Amino acid sequence: MASKNYYDVTEWPVGNPYEDIGEVINSIIADIKSRQTETDLNKGGKPGAVIYIPPGDYHLGSQVVIDISYLKIMGSGHGFTSSSIRFNTSENEWSDLHELWPGGSRILVDIPLGVNDEEYKGAAFYVERSGNPRISSVEFSNFCIDGLHFMEDGSGETNPENTYINGKTGIYVASACDSFRITGMGFVYLEHGMTIYHADALTIHDNFIAECGNCIELRGWGQASKITDNLIGAGFKGYSIYAQNFGGLLITANNVFPRGASSIYFDGVTRSSITNNRLHSFYPGMVVFRENCSENLVSSNHFLRDHEPWTPFQGMDNGLDDLYGLLYISGHNNSVIGNHFSEVMNTQNIKPVGATPIIIRIATGNGNYISTNHVVATEVHAKISDSCFSAQVDALLTTEASEPLTVTTVLVEKGSIQNTILDSGSDAQVVMDKTENAFRATPAPGA
């Protein structure tokens, strides 16, 4: 027997999903609400529904508004492909490309926006419900949300497609939510991939979120959530992962690639873990703890900081210099254990000129524990290329160094006391007040 709670957007009688899938999905949600009215019917009554999006290109002109629990919207393919490479390739070459646009089950965000519209109005999917209980168990799975184009932002960028600005968001959750799942999705060319307020038990897993101004933003406050096994890469103006006032956040097994202003930015986050991630950035401030982030664990991550090799983005940066630190800590009792840091730089690109780059910087706070971190700092003259893929692979595989690069592996600022620094640099590489903090240098071969 066919289920009344399974919908295919191409078979729904209201609207045309290829012209405005938003109208179609909103009509389906209205049907679910009209049929599922009983809150306690034979110990059930509101099971929710599945909305299926087959492979295809679906324009979205009407924002989808979700205010029911137990709704799953799913497709058959995240469909990601690089729009940045396409828009930085001469249009004369487009006819030779096998594909031009993302594919799979693809939603093209065409929402018309005014200059002064509030941020949420640019969201393809807007989730909001007041009252009790919190909206729960909404799932987005296995389809693509494509913002299509970036736009001129007054910065003077010669190619507007490189600004990472368009006012569009993939998924915007405005109210407290519980047990949401975002899995197997593709997000591309959105100013904000996903913006989620007040999340509890949120799962963001196995997504491809790249070429967005910001990728994942957990705002307001939240707890007990996980960001795992994603491929992520924001633009130089935003964050790949941002979390605010969060407790119990697990960030693990992600591959975070350039060119986000920060790979991970914590704002008032406590008792959370950043473990087993591969983090790659073209700028300092790769991982930032601000506003008294405390009792967090940073362990078994690979940090790589090198220089932008792709021609269209030469000269772009996040505004920070190399004295900021790859890992910046403001807070108490954080543990940074067993990480690998690769600083691969041309000395001509170091800012300010002649400075000694800082790897781990404790700016404020007490009781932080830094132990057994391995820093490899080398001077490498990487090639610059018009080909994004070959330029980045060449840079990653370049290990021949003309000479070691002098760095400060750990800097503990004055006023930050009672920190413990073990086996994370030589006596010359660790700068701190050794009368106020505990220190043991990394043993030197032959010593």
Backbone torsions as a table, in degrees:
resi	resn	phi	psi	omega
1	MET	NA	129.1	-179.5
2	ALA	-66.7	141.3	179.5
3	SER	-83.5	137.7	175.2
4	LYS	-76.4	-8.6	-175.6
5	ASN	-104.7	20.6	174.1
6	TYR	-122.9	124.6	-176.1
7	TYR	-124.4	140.6	172.0
8	ASP	-112.5	122.6	-174.2
9	VAL	-62.3	-24.8	-179.3
10	THR	-81.1	-9.6	-179.1
11	GLU	-111.0	-1.7	-178.2
12	TRP	-77.5	136.2	-171.9
13	PRO	-76.3	-12.5	-177.4
14	VAL	-100.5	125.7	175.6
15	GLY	79.1	173.7	177.8
16	ASN	-119.1	111.9	-173.0
17	PRO	-65.5	-23.7	-179.3
18	TYR	-78.0	-25.5	179.2
19	GLU	-93.3	-37.9	177.8
20	ASP	-157.3	89.1	-179.9
21	ILE	-67.5	-22.5	177.3
22	GLY	-61.7	-43.2	177.6
23	GLU	-61.0	-40.9	-178.3
24	VAL	-65.6	-48.9	-177.6
25	ILE	-65.9	-39.6	177.2
26	ASN	-61.7	-37.6	177.6
27	SER	-66.7	-39.1	177.5
28	ILE	-64.6	-43.5	178.8
29	ILE	-61.4	-39.8	177.1
30	ALA	-62.0	-37.2	178.4
31	ASP	-67.6	-41.9	177.5
32	ILE	-58.8	-45.8	-178.8
33	LYS	-65.9	-33.8	-179.6
34	SER	-72.9	-28.6	-179.4
35	ARG	-90.0	-34.8	-176.0
36	GLN	-101.8	85.1	-175.1
37	THR	-109.0	-21.4	-176.5
38	GLU	-87.1	128.0	179.3
39	THR	-85.9	-18.2	-178.5
40	ASP	-144.1	81.4	-179.9
41	LEU	-118.6	105.3	-178.5
42	ASN	53.8	46.0	-179.7
43	LYS	62.3	31.3	176.5
44	GLY	-159.9	-144.6	174.6
45	GLY	130.8	-31.3	179.8
46	LYS	-131.6	74.3	-176.6
47	PRO	-74.6	-12.3	-175.9
48	GLY	83.4	-156.4	-175.7
49	ALA	-165.3	168.2	173.0
50	VAL	-114.4	131.9	174.4
51	ILE	-113.9	120.5	-174.6
52	TYR	-103.6	134.1	177.3
53	ILE	-115.2	104.8	178.7
54	PRO	-66.3	164.2	175.3
55	PRO	-55.0	135.7	-178.3
56	GLY	158.6	173.6	178.8
57	ASP	-104.2	119.3	-175.6
58	TYR	-124.2	113.3	176.7
59	HIS	-74.4	144.8	179.4
60	LEU	-124.5	108.3	177.8
61	GLY	-105.0	-17.4	179.3
62	SER	-115.0	128.4	178.9
63	GLN	-61.6	134.1	174.3
64	VAL	-81.2	125.4	-179.8
65	VAL	-110.7	119.7	-177.0
66	ILE	-111.5	123.3	178.5
67	ASP	-138.2	25.8	176.3
68	ILE	-127.9	148.8	176.3
69	SER	-82.4	169.3	172.8
70	TYR	60.4	35.9	178.0
71	LEU	-107.0	130.3	175.6
72	LYS	-119.4	124.3	174.4
73	ILE	-110.4	120.2	-172.4
74	MET	-138.2	152.9	176.5
75	GLY	-126.7	-158.9	179.6
76	SER	-133.8	58.2	175.5
77	GLY	139.3	125.8	-178.6
78	HIS	-74.7	-21.9	167.1
79	GLY	63.4	18.4	-176.4
80	PHE	-69.9	136.7	162.1
81	THR	-145.5	158.4	-173.8
82	SER	-72.1	117.0	171.1
83	SER	-80.8	-28.9	-179.6
84	SER	-63.7	-43.0	178.2
85	ILE	-62.8	-42.7	179.9
86	ARG	-61.6	-47.4	-175.4
87	PHE	-73.7	-10.7	174.4
88	ASN	-108.0	17.6	172.1
89	THR	-110.4	137.8	179.6
90	SER	-55.5	135.4	178.9
91	GLU	-61.1	-20.4	176.7
92	ASN	-65.2	-20.5	-179.0
93	GLU	-97.4	-6.3	-175.1
94	TRP	-61.6	-34.4	-177.4
95	SER	-65.3	-17.5	179.4
96	ASP	-91.5	-4.1	-177.4
97	LEU	-84.2	140.6	179.2
98	HIS	-66.4	-41.2	174.6
99	GLU	-133.0	149.7	175.2
100	LEU	-104.9	-39.3	-170.0
101	TRP	-119.8	160.2	171.8
102	PRO	-56.4	161.5	-175.9
103	GLY	-132.9	-142.1	-176.7
104	GLY	65.6	-148.8	174.7
105	SER	-87.1	92.7	-164.7
106	ARG	-111.1	126.6	174.7
107	ILE	-103.8	124.4	-179.3
108	LEU	-99.5	112.5	-172.7
109	VAL	-80.0	107.6	-178.9
110	ASP	-114.0	21.3	-177.5
111	ILE	-59.7	125.8	177.6
112	PRO	-73.7	132.5	-176.4
113	LEU	-123.2	140.4	172.5
114	GLY	-90.2	163.4	-175.9
115	VAL	-60.5	-38.8	-174.6
116	ASN	-106.5	19.1	179.5
117	ASP	-64.8	145.3	175.2
118	GLU	-66.3	154.6	-172.4
119	GLU	-55.2	-42.3	-173.7
120	TYR	-65.4	-22.2	-177.2
121	LYS	-69.3	-16.2	177.2
122	GLY	-90.7	8.4	-177.0
123	ALA	-85.2	136.0	173.3
124	ALA	-65.9	-44.0	179.3
125	PHE	-121.7	121.0	-178.6
126	TYR	-116.8	119.6	-177.1
127	VAL	-112.4	123.4	179.7
128	GLU	-160.0	130.5	172.9
129	ARG	-154.0	131.6	176.6
130	SER	-94.0	173.4	178.3
131	GLY	84.7	-174.2	-177.6
132	ASN	-118.0	149.3	-7.0
133	PRO	-75.5	173.7	174.2
134	ARG	-58.7	150.5	173.9
135	ILE	-62.1	138.0	-167.3
136	SER	-138.4	150.7	168.0
137	SER	55.9	46.7	169.2
138	VAL	-93.3	134.1	-175.5
139	GLU	-126.7	138.7	172.4
140	PHE	-120.8	126.1	-171.6
141	SER	-146.2	128.3	161.3
142	ASN	64.4	41.7	168.6
143	PHE	-143.5	172.5	-173.0
144	CYS	-110.8	137.3	171.3
145	ILE	-116.8	116.7	-172.3
146	ASP	-117.4	120.2	178.2
147	GLY	-81.0	-5.3	170.4
148	LEU	75.4	-60.0	-174.9
149	HIS	-144.5	148.4	162.4
150	PHE	-94.5	176.8	-169.9
151	MET	-140.6	165.4	176.9
152	GLU	-59.4	133.7	-177.3
153	ASP	-125.1	11.7	179.2
154	GLY	82.0	4.4	-177.2
155	SER	-83.0	-13.2	-176.6
156	GLY	89.9	3.0	176.8
157	GLU	-59.0	126.7	-175.3
158	THR	-69.3	-27.4	176.8
159	ASN	-113.2	104.9	-178.4
160	PRO	-57.2	-21.8	179.9
161	GLU	-70.1	-5.3	179.2
162	ASN	-106.3	11.8	-176.7
163	THR	-85.4	-21.4	-175.2
164	TYR	63.8	23.1	-179.0
165	ILE	-121.2	126.1	170.6
166	ASN	-158.8	1.5	177.5
167	GLY	74.9	6.9	-175.8
168	LYS	-102.1	143.4	177.5
169	THR	-127.4	142.8	176.5
170	GLY	-73.3	-63.9	-179.0
171	ILE	-126.8	127.7	-179.2
172	TYR	-126.3	114.1	178.7
173	VAL	-107.6	113.8	-170.3
174	ALA	-95.8	-20.1	-175.2
175	SER	-120.1	166.2	-179.5
176	ALA	-55.3	135.8	-174.9
177	CYS	-138.4	156.3	-177.1
178	ASP	-133.6	134.7	172.0
179	SER	54.1	43.0	171.9
180	PHE	-76.7	151.9	177.4
181	ARG	-133.4	127.5	175.0
182	ILE	-123.5	107.1	-169.5
183	THR	-137.0	140.7	172.6
184	GLY	64.6	22.6	-175.6
185	MET	-92.3	161.8	169.5
186	GLY	-120.1	130.7	177.4
187	PHE	-126.4	129.6	-178.1
188	VAL	-149.2	140.4	175.1
189	TYR	55.0	45.7	172.3
190	LEU	-116.0	142.4	175.4
191	GLU	-65.4	-33.0	176.0
192	HIS	-134.2	116.9	177.8
193	GLY	-63.9	-61.5	175.4
194	MET	-142.2	136.5	177.4
195	THR	-124.6	118.5	-172.8
196	ILE	-130.9	122.9	177.4
197	TYR	-98.1	143.4	167.1
198	HIS	54.0	54.5	-175.7
199	ALA	-90.0	140.3	174.5
200	ASP	-130.7	128.3	177.8
201	ALA	55.0	45.9	179.0
202	LEU	-86.6	139.3	174.8
203	THR	-118.0	122.1	172.0
204	ILE	-121.3	104.2	-166.8
205	HIS	-138.9	134.4	168.1
206	ASP	60.9	41.5	177.5
207	ASN	-106.0	161.3	171.4
208	PHE	-114.3	106.0	-173.6
209	ILE	-125.2	99.2	-173.0
210	ALA	-148.7	163.7	-177.6
211	GLU	55.0	36.8	172.9
212	CYS	-113.8	150.8	177.4
213	GLY	-57.1	-47.8	171.1
214	ASN	-132.7	144.1	-176.6
215	CYS	-96.9	-64.7	-177.4
216	ILE	-122.3	122.5	177.8
217	GLU	-127.4	114.4	175.9
218	LEU	-104.3	105.9	-170.7
219	ARG	-109.7	166.7	177.6
220	GLY	80.5	-93.4	175.2
221	TRP	-163.0	167.1	178.9
222	GLY	179.6	178.4	-177.2
223	GLN	-156.9	160.7	165.7
224	ALA	48.8	51.9	-178.1
225	SER	-124.5	169.4	-178.1
226	LYS	-141.3	142.1	174.4
227	ILE	-123.0	104.8	-168.0
228	THR	-136.2	140.0	167.5
229	ASP	58.8	40.3	178.0
230	ASN	-106.5	156.3	167.3
231	LEU	-103.8	119.9	-167.5
232	ILE	-137.2	141.3	174.0
233	GLY	-163.9	109.8	-178.2
234	ALA	-90.6	176.8	174.8
235	GLY	-84.6	172.1	-173.1
236	PHE	-71.1	-9.2	179.1
237	LYS	-96.2	-8.5	-171.2
238	GLY	-135.8	-167.0	-173.8
239	TYR	-111.8	142.2	170.7
240	SER	-73.4	-46.0	174.8
241	ILE	-133.9	125.0	178.2
242	TYR	-128.3	132.9	177.2
243	ALA	-136.0	138.5	-175.9
244	GLN	-125.5	127.5	174.3
245	ASN	49.7	51.8	-177.2
246	PHE	-110.8	149.0	171.8
247	GLY	-129.3	139.9	176.7
248	GLY	70.4	38.0	177.7
249	LEU	-94.2	130.4	178.0
250	LEU	-108.9	119.6	175.8
251	ILE	-119.0	109.1	-174.5
252	THR	-148.1	149.8	173.2
253	ALA	59.8	31.1	175.5
254	ASN	-96.8	148.0	171.7
255	ASN	-108.3	103.9	-175.4
256	VAL	-106.0	113.6	-176.1
257	PHE	-109.5	168.9	-176.6
258	PRO	-63.0	161.9	18.3
259	ARG	-128.9	47.7	179.9
260	GLY	-64.1	147.8	175.9
261	ALA	-56.8	-38.2	171.1
262	SER	-138.9	141.8	172.8
263	SER	-69.1	-46.0	178.8
264	ILE	-138.8	129.0	-179.8
265	TYR	-127.7	116.4	177.4
266	PHE	-103.4	129.1	178.2
267	ASP	-121.3	98.1	-179.6
268	GLY	69.0	36.0	-178.5
269	VAL	-97.1	138.5	-178.7
270	THR	-131.6	153.0	171.5
271	ARG	49.6	48.9	-179.5
272	SER	-126.4	168.0	-173.2
273	SER	-129.3	135.0	171.2
274	ILE	-120.0	103.9	-171.8
275	THR	-138.2	144.5	171.1
276	ASN	56.3	39.3	175.3
277	ASN	-105.8	152.3	169.6
278	ARG	-104.2	116.0	-174.8
279	LEU	-116.8	125.0	-177.1
280	HIS	-129.7	129.5	-176.8
281	SER	-145.0	154.7	173.4
282	PHE	-97.1	0.6	-173.2
283	TYR	-135.6	159.8	168.7
284	PRO	-65.8	175.6	-178.7
285	GLY	70.4	38.4	-179.4
286	MET	-63.7	-48.9	174.7
287	VAL	-123.9	125.7	-174.6
288	VAL	-125.9	129.4	171.1
289	PHE	-111.7	115.3	178.4
290	ARG	-124.9	164.2	175.2
291	GLU	58.7	53.5	171.4
292	ASN	59.8	52.7	171.8
293	CYS	-74.7	127.3	-171.5
294	SER	-138.7	149.5	175.1
295	GLU	59.0	37.4	176.0
296	ASN	-99.0	153.7	178.1
297	LEU	-112.4	127.0	173.5
298	VAL	-121.1	109.9	-171.0
299	SER	-148.4	143.7	172.4
300	SER	58.3	35.1	175.2
301	ASN	-100.9	154.0	172.3
302	HIS	-108.9	115.2	177.3
303	PHE	-99.5	127.6	172.3
304	LEU	-125.6	120.9	175.3
305	ARG	-118.6	114.1	174.6
306	ASP	-136.7	-164.3	-171.7
307	HIS	-106.7	146.8	177.8
308	GLU	-57.7	120.0	-178.8
309	PRO	-98.8	-7.0	-172.3
310	TRP	-94.7	128.4	-172.7
311	THR	-53.0	-46.2	-174.5
312	PRO	-61.7	-21.0	-176.1
313	PHE	-111.4	16.5	174.3
314	GLN	-63.3	136.3	179.6
315	GLY	89.9	-10.1	177.2
316	MET	-81.7	142.0	172.0
317	ASP	-157.2	-178.4	-177.8
318	ASN	-99.1	7.7	176.7
319	GLY	85.9	-0.1	-179.6
320	LEU	-100.8	148.5	176.2
321	ASP	-100.8	178.4	-172.3
322	ASP	-77.9	0.1	172.7
323	LEU	-88.0	-5.0	-178.7
324	TYR	-74.2	-33.8	-176.5
325	GLY	102.2	145.1	172.0
326	LEU	-71.7	-40.3	174.6
327	LEU	-115.8	115.5	-176.5
328	TYR	-110.4	126.9	-175.9
329	ILE	-123.4	125.7	168.0
330	SER	-128.0	101.2	-176.5
331	GLY	161.7	-178.0	-171.6
332	HIS	-117.5	145.9	167.2
333	ASN	57.4	35.5	172.9
334	ASN	-87.7	150.5	178.6
335	SER	-115.7	127.5	177.6
336	VAL	-123.0	103.3	-166.7
337	ILE	-132.8	129.7	167.7
338	GLY	64.7	36.9	176.5
339	ASN	-98.2	155.6	174.1
340	HIS	-110.0	128.5	177.7
341	PHE	-116.8	124.5	172.3
342	SER	-112.6	116.9	175.2
343	GLU	-109.4	108.2	-173.5
344	VAL	-119.8	103.3	-168.7
345	MET	-136.1	151.7	162.6
346	ASN	-91.3	125.7	-175.2
347	THR	-57.9	-24.0	179.0
348	GLN	-68.2	-18.7	-178.8
349	ASN	-96.5	-0.7	-178.6
350	ILE	-74.4	135.7	177.7
351	LYS	-123.6	137.1	-11.5
352	PRO	-67.5	161.7	-176.6
353	VAL	-56.2	129.8	177.9
354	GLY	84.0	-0.1	-178.6
355	ALA	-73.9	157.9	172.6
356	THR	-97.6	112.8	-177.0
357	PRO	-59.2	146.2	179.5
358	ILE	-107.4	134.5	179.9
359	ILE	-91.2	-63.2	178.9
360	ILE	-113.2	126.4	-179.1
361	ARG	-125.9	119.0	172.3
362	ILE	-96.2	103.8	-174.4
363	ALA	-82.1	-43.9	177.7
364	THR	-146.4	159.9	175.2
365	GLY	110.7	163.8	-175.7
366	ASN	-127.0	157.0	170.4
367	GLY	74.4	18.7	178.0
368	ASN	-78.4	147.0	-174.5
369	TYR	-120.8	113.1	-177.8
370	ILE	-116.6	117.1	-172.1
371	SER	-145.7	141.4	171.5
372	THR	48.3	46.5	173.1
373	ASN	-97.2	138.4	-176.7
374	HIS	-108.0	122.9	-178.9
375	VAL	-113.5	124.6	174.0
376	VAL	-116.0	113.3	-177.6
377	ALA	-120.1	120.5	-175.9
378	THR	-136.6	150.9	174.3
379	GLU	-94.6	120.2	-178.1
380	VAL	-133.1	137.6	177.7
381	HIS	-100.3	87.0	-177.8
382	ALA	-76.3	152.7	179.8
383	LYS	-82.0	149.3	173.1
384	ILE	-103.8	138.6	-173.8
385	SER	-142.9	155.1	174.0
386	ASP	-79.2	-13.3	-179.8
387	SER	-95.6	114.8	-176.4
388	CYS	-60.1	-50.0	-173.8
389	PHE	-65.7	-51.3	-177.3
390	SER	-66.9	-35.6	-179.8
391	ALA	-63.0	-44.1	-177.2
392	GLN	-72.8	-38.1	177.8
393	VAL	-65.7	-43.6	178.1
394	ASP	-58.4	-43.2	-179.5
395	ALA	-64.2	-40.7	-179.1
396	LEU	-65.5	-34.7	-175.4
397	LEU	-89.3	-4.4	-179.9
398	THR	-80.7	112.8	179.8
399	THR	-122.3	-9.6	179.4
400	GLU	-74.4	121.2	-176.0
401	ALA	-113.7	142.3	176.9
402	SER	-70.7	-32.8	178.0
403	GLU	-169.6	161.0	176.5
404	PRO	-63.4	152.1	178.1
405	LEU	-102.2	127.2	179.1
406	THR	-74.7	125.8	179.6
407	VAL	-136.6	160.9	166.4
408	THR	-95.8	112.3	-175.8
409	THR	-72.5	-37.9	177.1
410	VAL	-139.0	129.1	171.3
411	LEU	-119.0	123.5	173.2
412	VAL	-109.2	114.1	-176.7
413	GLU	-67.4	153.2	176.2
414	LYS	-60.0	139.9	-177.2
415	GLY	96.0	-18.8	173.4
416	SER	-93.3	118.0	-171.1
417	ILE	-129.3	169.8	175.6
418	GLN	60.8	29.3	173.5
419	ASN	-91.8	154.6	178.9
420	THR	-118.9	122.8	-179.3
421	ILE	-121.0	113.5	-176.7
422	LEU	-125.4	131.2	168.3
423	ASP	50.3	43.6	-179.9
424	SER	-129.1	23.4	178.8
425	GLY	151.1	161.7	177.7
426	SER	-75.8	173.5	178.2
427	ASP	-58.8	-37.3	-179.4
428	ALA	-75.2	-25.4	-176.2
429	GLN	-86.6	-17.0	-178.5
430	VAL	-105.8	121.7	-177.3
431	VAL	-112.0	116.7	-176.2
432	MET	-168.8	166.5	172.5
433	ASP	-85.1	103.7	-174.3
434	LYS	-76.8	-3.4	173.0
435	THR	-86.8	-17.6	-177.4
436	GLU	-110.0	-10.9	-177.5
437	ASN	-135.1	154.5	178.5
438	ALA	-88.1	141.4	-176.3
439	PHE	-146.5	138.3	168.1
440	ARG	-138.2	122.9	-176.7
441	ALA	-72.7	153.4	171.7
442	THR	-64.2	128.3	179.5
443	PRO	-59.2	138.1	179.8
444	ALA	-96.0	138.4	177.9
445	PRO	-56.9	133.3	178.4
446	GLY	82.5	-4.3	-178.1
447	ALA	-79.0	NA	NA
